């Protein structure tokens, strides 16, 4: 288990395959707020901290079953 305090502003967020999902704006409670500039719809999107698999090399990796929001950099 990692500490959510290790998630910092401007870290890249990727899915389990290493594909870009977004960039961390900030952590709010148990959610990661992604930057608006990284979304296709110009809106903030959120991920649950519980969906994080690991943090390495200034990058947040999501679990394979993590749901990425529509309009995020992953275009899901």
Secondary structure, DSSP 8 states (H G I E B T S, - for coil): ---GGG--TT-EEE-TTS-EEEEEEEEETTEEEE-GGGSTTSS--EEEGGGEEEEETTEEEE-TT----TTSTT--
